[in-house]
């Protein structure tokens, strides 16, 4: 059985759009991947709402992925593969980061991951794009219109980084989009579509 870490933010945790609740097992993408792979792999779910790559969020402590990743890697050692999907929260307007800077943060996370997992067994997933009206008061005003454009640039940046480092790559935005409820989180269909893509990629990687 392969041990596979899934490290991400609220879209890995499984946040139901417009709520603070979590999708049940059998709906969120990590659980769907586990169900499809059955006993061939164990998916270790490590999603945390608000998690960034390297940015310290004064409003939400302990969300800096680069600092907490090593704890997850050590506590779940040994690992056969890892999935990382971060970047959405890095687009928040208070960080003022462009895709290149967010990519630098991803690379710091990958530096830590590659101490425990071979690059060819690391799946980098660029996140879904933010919806055009995510910044509205009834949705998530921590974002602005610049955040939306920044999110659209992560696919190309992450693909470049993964190719350079020898990591695997998948773009969540190719398979899912944010719910119109909050323009930020996937609906049930998005989770299902992403799960199918991840399963196929893991088979291609021969880690299951």
Backbone as CSV, one residue per row, in Angstrom:
resi,resn,N_x,N_y,N_z,CA_x,CA_y,CA_z,C_x,C_y,C_z
1,UNK,0.839,-1.204,0.000,0.000,0.000,0.000,0.871,1.250,0.000
2,UNK,0.543,2.194,-0.889,1.287,3.450,-0.960,0.690,4.484,-0.016
3,UNK,1.562,5.209,0.668,1.130,6.319,1.517,1.292,7.617,0.730
4,UNK,0.189,8.347,0.540,0.194,9.557,-0.289,-0.360,10.728,0.510
5,UNK,0.459,11.727,0.729,0.038,12.924,1.459,-0.661,13.890,0.508
6,UNK,-1.824,14.407,0.917,-2.527,15.457,0.174,-2.516,16.714,1.033
7,UNK,-1.653,17.662,0.667,-1.408,18.863,1.484,-1.996,20.073,0.761
8,UNK,-2.931,20.750,1.397,-3.565,21.866,0.716,-4.336,22.785,1.639
9,UNK,-5.279,23.523,1.058,-6.060,24.500,1.822,-7.516,24.051,1.914
10,UNK,-8.455,25.003,1.904,-9.861,24.652,2.110,-10.444,23.804,0.992
11,UNK,-9.906,23.903,-0.219,-10.404,23.065,-1.308,-9.862,21.647,-1.222
12,UNK,-8.863,21.417,-0.389,-8.428,20.056,-0.069,-9.166,19.553,1.163
13,UNK,-9.390,20.457,2.108,-10.169,20.113,3.310,-11.590,19.748,2.942
14,UNK,-12.143,20.453,1.933,-13.482,20.138,1.473,-14.555,21.102,1.942
15,UNK,-14.235,22.397,1.997,-15.199,23.395,2.458,-16.400,23.489,1.519
16,UNK,-17.588,23.459,2.093,-18.809,23.630,1.317,-18.980,25.118,1.022
17,UNK,-19.106,25.499,-0.253,-19.184,26.914,-0.617,-20.238,27.686,0.183
18,UNK,-19.836,28.871,0.655,-20.755,29.731,1.376,-21.011,29.343,2.814
19,UNK,-20.264,28.352,3.333,-20.448,27.885,4.710,-19.083,27.744,5.386
20,UNK,-19.114,27.276,6.616,-17.874,26.872,7.296,-17.867,25.352,7.499
21,UNK,-18.794,24.675,6.828,-18.930,23.228,6.970,-18.076,22.487,5.947
22,UNK,-17.902,21.197,6.188,-17.060,20.354,5.342,-17.894,19.307,4.616
23,UNK,-17.565,19.095,3.344,-18.203,17.995,2.622,-17.906,16.676,3.319
24,UNK,-18.892,15.789,3.306,-18.729,14.488,3.926,-17.748,13.617,3.143
25,UNK,-17.306,12.572,3.804,-16.547,11.525,3.113,-17.408,10.988,1.978
26,UNK,-16.779,10.766,0.838,-17.516,10.317,-0.325,-17.928,11.456,-1.241
27,UNK,-17.643,12.702,-0.804,-17.921,13.876,-1.630,-16.647,14.668,-1.905
28,UNK,-15.862,14.924,-0.864,-14.633,15.696,-1.084,-13.643,14.869,-1.902
29,UNK,-12.829,15.568,-2.704,-12.021,14.872,-3.708,-11.015,13.897,-3.111
30,UNK,-10.447,14.235,-1.966,-9.463,13.332,-1.359,-10.089,11.993,-0.995
31,UNK,-11.321,12.025,-0.504,-11.989,10.775,-0.132,-12.390,9.978,-1.371
32,UNK,-12.768,10.680,-2.433,-13.111,9.982,-3.677,-11.893,9.276,-4.278
33,UNK,-10.737,9.939,-4.179,-9.493,9.304,-4.635,-9.215,8.047,-3.812
34,UNK,-9.385,8.179,-2.490,-9.164,7.020,-1.622,-10.098,5.866,-1.985
35,UNK,-11.372,6.176,-2.200,-12.334,5.122,-2.518,-12.008,4.435,-3.847
36,UNK,-11.532,5.209,-4.808,-11.206,4.632,-6.111,-9.956,3.756,-6.035
37,UNK,-8.979,4.182,-5.249,-7.729,3.423,-5.153,-7.838,2.227,-4.216
38,UNK,-8.870,2.222,-3.375,-9.149,1.129,-2.440,-7.927,0.833,-1.569
39,UNK,-7.508,-0.421,-1.522,-6.407,-0.799,-0.631,-5.032,-0.605,-1.261
40,UNK,-4.998,-0.051,-2.463,-3.707,0.155,-3.115,-2.966,1.372,-2.577
41,UNK,-3.681,2.242,-1.886,-3.047,3.456,-1.366,-3.816,3.980,-0.164
42,UNK,-3.125,4.743,0.650,-3.754,5.458,1.770,-3.557,6.945,1.530
43,UNK,-4.647,7.676,1.319,-4.580,9.119,1.125,-4.619,9.793,2.487
44,UNK,-3.569,10.517,2.806,-3.478,11.225,4.082,-3.980,12.648,3.860
45,UNK,-5.162,12.962,4.360,-5.778,14.261,4.147,-5.175,15.302,5.081
46,UNK,-4.554,16.309,4.513,-4.024,17.416,5.319,-4.394,18.736,4.642
47,UNK,-5.671,19.039,4.660,-6.150,20.318,4.158,-6.466,21.233,5.326
48,UNK,-6.160,22.517,5.187,-6.407,23.487,6.257,-6.919,24.780,5.649
49,UNK,-8.079,25.222,6.092,-8.658,26.459,5.571,-7.727,27.636,5.833
50,UNK,-7.510,28.458,4.811,-6.672,29.641,4.959,-5.184,29.407,4.765
51,UNK,-4.785,28.167,4.497,-3.352,27.876,4.372,-2.746,28.558,3.146
52,UNK,-1.564,29.130,3.329,-0.785,29.756,2.261,0.480,28.947,2.015
53,UNK,1.274,29.373,1.040,2.586,28.744,0.856,3.562,29.274,1.902
54,UNK,3.807,30.571,1.897,4.809,31.148,2.804,4.327,32.401,3.532
55,UNK,3.130,32.868,3.244,2.683,34.129,3.826,2.111,33.942,5.224
56,UNK,2.548,34.819,6.122,2.056,34.810,7.501,0.782,35.636,7.552
57,UNK,-0.312,35.015,7.945,-1.602,35.690,8.032,-1.852,36.080,9.482
58,UNK,-1.773,37.360,9.769,-1.938,37.828,11.141,-3.349,37.575,11.660
59,UNK,-4.295,37.433,10.764,-5.674,37.178,11.177,-5.928,35.707,11.465
60,UNK,-5.076,34.832,10.901,-5.257,33.392,11.064,-3.900,32.728,11.241
61,UNK,-3.440,32.591,12.481,-2.106,32.018,12.715,-2.018,30.554,12.309
62,UNK,-0.769,30.112,12.126,-0.433,28.714,11.817,-0.922,28.281,10.431
63,UNK,-1.053,29.254,9.516,-1.499,28.929,8.162,-0.351,28.928,7.163
64,UNK,0.856,29.157,7.605,2.010,29.243,6.718,2.482,27.838,6.368
65,UNK,2.144,27.385,5.165,2.396,26.012,4.785,3.843,25.575,4.868
66,UNK,4.754,26.447,4.481,6.171,26.085,4.481,6.675,25.754,5.881
67,UNK,6.056,26.326,6.915,6.493,26.069,8.284,5.864,24.808,8.873
68,UNK,4.650,24.483,8.451,3.964,23.329,9.030,4.114,22.057,8.203
69,UNK,4.588,22.198,6.978,4.732,21.036,6.104,5.679,20.003,6.685
70,UNK,6.764,20.450,7.264,7.735,19.503,7.808,7.124,18.648,8.919
71,UNK,6.205,19.233,9.701,5.540,18.476,10.759,4.686,17.360,10.165
72,UNK,3.968,17.693,9.098,3.134,16.695,8.444,3.982,15.598,7.807
73,UNK,5.089,15.995,7.204,5.964,15.025,6.562,6.585,14.080,7.579
74,UNK,7.011,14.618,8.700,7.638,13.776,9.725,6.627,12.871,10.405
75,UNK,5.438,13.389,10.703,4.451,12.589,11.431,3.861,11.481,10.559
76,UNK,3.910,11.665,9.238,3.352,10.661,8.334,4.422,9.854,7.593
77,UNK,5.672,9.980,7.991,6.783,9.266,7.363,6.632,7.759,7.609
78,UNK,6.953,6.913,6.607,7.456,7.245,5.270,6.307,7.479,4.279
79,UNK,6.613,8.234,3.253,5.638,8.550,2.218,6.141,8.036,0.864
80,UNK,5.214,7.554,0.063,5.558,7.105,-1.285,5.328,8.198,-2.322
81,UNK,4.412,9.110,-2.011,4.086,10.198,-2.939,3.418,11.321,-2.158
82,UNK,3.331,12.476,-2.798,2.684,13.626,-2.160,1.994,14.471,-3.212
83,UNK,0.886,15.073,-2.795,0.139,16.015,-3.622,0.126,17.342,-2.892
84,UNK,0.424,18.424,-3.589,0.358,19.746,-2.975,-0.485,20.663,-3.855
85,UNK,-1.504,21.285,-3.244,-2.366,22.217,-3.964,-2.582,23.449,-3.076
86,UNK,-1.756,24.444,-3.277,-1.823,25.697,-2.532,-1.733,26.872,-3.503
87,UNK,-2.091,28.057,-3.037,-1.935,29.259,-3.853,-3.136,30.185,-3.827
88,UNK,-4.322,29.636,-3.592,-5.521,30.475,-3.584,-5.439,31.560,-2.524
89,UNK,-5.090,31.193,-1.309,-5.029,32.183,-0.227,-3.883,33.171,-0.400
90,UNK,-2.851,32.766,-1.131,-1.736,33.673,-1.433,-2.196,34.844,-2.305
91,UNK,-3.347,34.674,-2.966,-3.882,35.717,-3.849,-4.627,36.819,-3.084
92,UNK,-4.770,36.687,-1.778,-5.499,37.701,-1.010,-4.832,39.065,-1.164
93,UNK,-5.646,40.101,-1.192,-5.144,41.432,-1.527,-4.119,41.952,-0.526
94,UNK,-4.192,41.536,0.729,-3.235,42.074,1.711,-1.817,41.555,1.484
95,UNK,-1.661,40.451,0.747,-0.323,39.948,0.460,0.282,40.620,-0.769
96,UNK,-0.547,41.088,-1.679,-0.064,41.816,-2.854,0.892,41.023,-3.727
97,UNK,0.708,39.718,-3.778,1.656,38.861,-4.501,1.170,38.566,-5.916
98,UNK,2.102,38.531,-6.860,1.781,38.135,-8.233,2.102,36.643,-8.401
99,UNK,1.757,36.040,-9.540,2.013,34.605,-9.726,3.476,34.209,-9.537
100,UNK,4.400,35.061,-9.958,5.815,34.735,-9.807,6.202,34.616,-8.333
101,UNK,5.729,35.557,-7.516,6.049,35.522,-6.080,5.399,34.316,-5.415
102,UNK,4.156,34.045,-5.774,3.480,32.875,-5.210,4.216,31.593,-5.625
103,UNK,4.713,31.569,-6.850,5.510,30.436,-7.306,6.768,30.245,-6.476
104,UNK,7.380,31.361,-6.067,8.553,31.275,-5.189,8.177,30.604,-3.871
105,UNK,6.982,30.957,-3.365,6.510,30.312,-2.143,6.283,28.833,-2.333
106,UNK,5.715,28.467,-3.473,5.529,27.043,-3.772,6.859,26.318,-3.775
107,UNK,7.882,26.927,-4.348,9.183,26.270,-4.420,9.786,26.031,-3.043
108,UNK,9.537,26.933,-2.109,10.021,26.718,-0.743,9.339,25.491,-0.141
109,UNK,8.052,25.339,-0.421,7.346,24.137,0.034,7.909,22.882,-0.636
110,UNK,8.189,22.987,-1.917,8.734,21.841,-2.643,10.130,21.467,-2.154
111,UNK,10.907,22.461,-1.762,12.229,22.170,-1.177,12.084,21.246,0.025
112,UNK,11.066,21.503,0.841,10.834,20.688,2.033,10.277,19.317,1.638
113,UNK,9.347,19.305,0.725,8.755,18.040,0.282,9.798,17.098,-0.289
114,UNK,10.712,17.653,-1.058,11.693,16.824,-1.749,12.756,16.244,-0.821
115,UNK,12.738,16.631,0.445,13.596,15.989,1.440,13.043,14.614,1.809
116,UNK,11.757,14.407,1.546,11.083,13.178,1.965,10.537,12.348,0.806
117,UNK,10.269,13.010,-0.327,9.646,12.338,-1.465,10.409,12.691,-2.733
118,UNK,10.684,11.700,-3.567,11.371,11.961,-4.832,10.533,12.887,-5.703
119,UNK,11.166,13.830,-6.410,10.418,14.795,-7.222,9.412,14.167,-8.172
120,UNK,9.784,13.037,-8.799,8.871,12.423,-9.766,7.612,11.847,-9.110
121,UNK,7.626,11.751,-7.772,6.469,11.251,-7.026,5.710,12.371,-6.312
122,UNK,6.008,13.608,-6.672,5.301,14.770,-6.121,4.392,15.334,-7.204
123,UNK,3.114,15.441,-6.887,2.147,16.004,-7.819,1.812,17.438,-7.405
124,UNK,2.242,18.384,-8.211,1.910,19.793,-8.003,0.594,20.075,-8.710
125,UNK,-0.387,20.557,-7.957,-1.668,20.922,-8.557,-1.866,22.429,-8.419
126,UNK,-1.968,23.117,-9.536,-2.314,24.531,-9.472,-3.798,24.627,-9.149
127,UNK,-4.195,25.580,-8.295,-5.583,25.620,-7.822,-6.573,26.108,-8.871
128,UNK,-7.855,25.955,-8.559,-8.885,26.504,-9.427,-8.762,28.029,-9.439
129,UNK,-9.282,28.640,-10.486,-9.273,30.100,-10.562,-10.370,30.670,-9.663
130,UNK,-10.127,31.854,-9.144,-11.156,32.555,-8.391,-12.209,33.090,-9.359
131,UNK,-13.466,33.131,-8.923,-14.520,33.682,-9.741,-14.441,35.201,-9.806
132,UNK,-15.050,35.755,-10.824,-14.910,37.186,-11.108,-15.448,38.087,-10.008
133,UNK,-16.395,37.598,-9.195,-17.004,38.437,-8.172,-16.708,37.945,-6.763
134,UNK,-15.597,37.237,-6.581,-15.233,36.694,-5.274,-15.069,37.779,-4.222
135,UNK,-14.726,38.993,-4.647,-14.414,40.097,-3.735,-15.650,40.769,-3.151
136,UNK,-16.828,40.423,-3.604,-18.038,41.081,-3.109,-18.231,40.849,-1.608
137,UNK,-18.839,41.822,-0.903,-18.991,41.719,0.559,-19.667,40.439,1.027
138,UNK,-20.618,39.923,0.245,-21.327,38.723,0.658,-20.543,37.446,0.332
139,UNK,-19.409,37.595,-0.338,-18.571,36.440,-0.672,-17.278,36.493,0.149
140,UNK,-16.175,36.945,-0.415,-14.930,37.002,0.361,-14.149,38.269,0.025
141,UNK,-14.416,39.374,0.736,-13.736,40.638,0.449,-12.255,40.674,0.817
142,UNK,-11.703,39.549,1.270,-10.248,39.484,1.447,-9.544,39.454,0.089
143,UNK,-10.306,39.192,-0.958,-9.792,39.202,-2.324,-10.256,40.465,-3.042
144,UNK,-9.602,40.782,-4.160,-10.033,41.891,-5.012,-9.890,41.467,-6.475
145,UNK,-10.109,42.387,-7.390,-10.036,42.032,-8.810,-8.628,41.607,-9.211
146,UNK,-7.603,42.180,-8.578,-6.224,41.763,-8.851,-6.015,40.304,-8.425
147,UNK,-6.665,39.910,-7.328,-6.578,38.520,-6.867,-7.085,37.560,-7.930
148,UNK,-8.184,37.942,-8.580,-8.770,37.090,-9.610,-7.788,36.884,-10.758
149,UNK,-7.177,37.977,-11.213,-6.211,37.879,-12.306,-4.982,37.089,-11.883
150,UNK,-4.557,37.283,-10.649,-3.400,36.534,-10.140,-3.679,35.036,-10.154
151,UNK,-4.873,34.653,-9.713,-5.213,33.222,-9.678,-5.162,32.600,-11.061
152,UNK,-5.483,33.384,-12.072,-5.463,32.872,-13.444,-4.044,32.626,-13.951
153,UNK,-3.069,33.250,-13.320,-1.688,33.080,-13.748,-0.946,31.949,-13.063
154,UNK,-1.584,31.289,-12.099,-0.883,30.261,-11.337,-0.646,28.987,-12.138
155,UNK,-1.557,28.647,-13.023,-1.390,27.420,-13.812,-0.072,27.445,-14.577
156,UNK,0.165,28.491,-15.328,1.381,28.574,-16.136,2.625,28.600,-15.256
157,UNK,2.567,29.343,-14.158,3.728,29.452,-13.269,4.047,28.123,-12.600
158,UNK,3.032,27.438,-12.109,3.246,26.163,-11.439,3.728,25.090,-12.410
159,UNK,3.191,25.120,-13.616,3.620,24.144,-14.626,5.094,24.335,-14.951
160,UNK,5.510,25.587,-15.050,6.923,25.898,-15.322,7.805,25.376,-14.194
161,UNK,7.376,25.603,-12.968,8.168,25.178,-11.811,8.258,23.659,-11.740
162,UNK,7.131,22.983,-11.912,7.123,21.519,-11.854,8.011,20.917,-12.937
163,UNK,7.951,21.480,-14.134,8.769,20.985,-15.240,10.254,21.172,-14.947
164,UNK,10.596,22.307,-14.382,11.987,22.601,-14.067,12.548,21.649,-13.013
165,UNK,11.720,21.305,-12.037,12.188,20.523,-10.900,12.017,19.013,-11.099
166,UNK,11.293,18.610,-12.139,11.037,17.191,-12.349,9.864,16.667,-11.557
167,UNK,8.971,17.579,-11.088,7.759,17.168,-10.392,6.650,16.908,-11.411
168,UNK,5.620,16.228,-10.988,4.436,16.014,-11.814,3.524,17.245,-11.711
169,UNK,2.642,17.424,-12.687,1.792,18.614,-12.678,0.377,18.306,-13.153
170,UNK,-0.568,19.002,-12.516,-1.967,18.933,-12.903,-2.589,20.295,-12.586
171,UNK,-3.445,20.786,-13.451,-4.133,22.057,-13.214,-5.570,21.775,-12.800
172,UNK,-5.915,22.104,-11.558,-7.288,21.886,-11.101,-8.273,22.691,-11.940
173,UNK,-7.828,23.837,-12.446,-8.700,24.696,-13.251,-9.093,24.065,-14.586
174,UNK,-8.400,23.016,-14.999,-8.781,22.290,-16.217,-9.984,21.386,-15.987
175,UNK,-10.303,21.130,-14.717,-11.339,20.150,-14.402,-12.448,20.694,-13.503
176,UNK,-12.201,21.825,-12.866,-13.190,22.357,-11.924,-13.142,23.877,-11.900
177,UNK,-14.249,24.459,-11.466,-14.333,25.906,-11.318,-14.998,26.203,-9.972
178,UNK,-14.890,27.431,-9.497,-15.507,27.735,-8.217,-17.028,27.800,-8.314
179,UNK,-17.687,27.469,-7.230,-19.129,27.597,-7.161,-19.530,29.070,-7.252
180,UNK,-20.650,29.342,-7.893,-21.152,30.720,-7.969,-21.603,31.228,-6.609
181,UNK,-21.735,30.330,-5.640,-22.146,30.737,-4.293,-21.105,31.645,-3.658
182,UNK,-19.820,31.277,-3.808,-18.768,32.104,-3.195,-17.613,32.431,-4.132
183,UNK,-17.620,31.899,-5.361,-16.559,32.163,-6.342,-15.173,31.752,-5.848
184,UNK,-15.124,30.804,-4.933,-13.839,30.439,-4.320,-13.660,28.936,-4.120
185,UNK,-14.747,28.233,-3.834,-14.639,26.813,-3.492,-15.413,25.935,-4.477
186,UNK,-14.943,24.716,-4.628,-15.556,23.780,-5.568,-16.881,23.235,-5.041
187,UNK,-17.811,22.989,-5.972,-19.040,22.292,-5.614,-18.800,20.786,-5.714
188,UNK,-19.833,20.005,-5.501,-19.677,18.548,-5.497,-19.170,18.029,-6.840
189,UNK,-19.678,18.619,-7.926,-19.221,18.194,-9.248,-17.752,18.480,-9.465
190,UNK,-17.288,19.614,-8.968,-15.877,19.967,-9.084,-14.986,18.985,-8.344
191,UNK,-15.414,18.593,-7.155,-14.644,17.613,-6.387,-14.573,16.280,-7.127
192,UNK,-15.681,15.881,-7.712,-15.709,14.616,-8.448,-14.801,14.668,-9.673
193,UNK,-14.876,15.748,-10.415,-14.038,15.880,-11.617,-12.556,15.908,-11.267
194,UNK,-12.216,16.645,-10.214,-10.808,16.709,-9.819,-10.326,15.349,-9.337
195,UNK,-11.151,14.662,-8.577,-10.767,13.336,-8.082,-10.450,12.388,-9.234
196,UNK,-11.280,12.404,-10.258,-11.045,11.532,-11.408,-9.712,11.847,-12.075
197,UNK,-9.406,13.141,-12.194,-8.145,13.546,-12.824,-6.944,13.143,-11.972
198,UNK,-7.078,13.279,-10.662,-5.978,12.920,-9.762,-5.729,11.413,-9.795
199,UNK,-6.784,10.628,-9.784,-6.629,9.170,-9.842,-5.883,8.764,-11.106
200,UNK,-6.290,9.312,-12.227,-5.621,8.998,-13.490,-4.145,9.384,-13.434
201,UNK,-3.861,10.558,-12.871,-2.475,11.023,-12.790,-1.647,10.125,-11.879
202,UNK,-2.214,9.711,-10.753,-1.485,8.837,-9.835,-1.195,7.489,-10.485
203,UNK,-2.125,6.981,-11.276,-1.871,5.738,-12.011,-0.732,5.945,-13.014
204,UNK,-0.761,7.082,-13.705,0.305,7.376,-14.669,1.662,7.474,-13.980
205,UNK,1.659,7.981,-12.758,2.892,8.123,-11.987,3.397,6.783,-11.436
206,UNK,2.495,5.780,-11.485,2.828,4.431,-11.004,3.156,4.410,-9.513
207,UNK,2.402,5.187,-8.753,2.589,5.181,-7.298,1.434,4.463,-6.607
208,UNK,0.503,3.915,-7.403,-0.615,3.178,-6.822,-0.664,1.763,-7.379
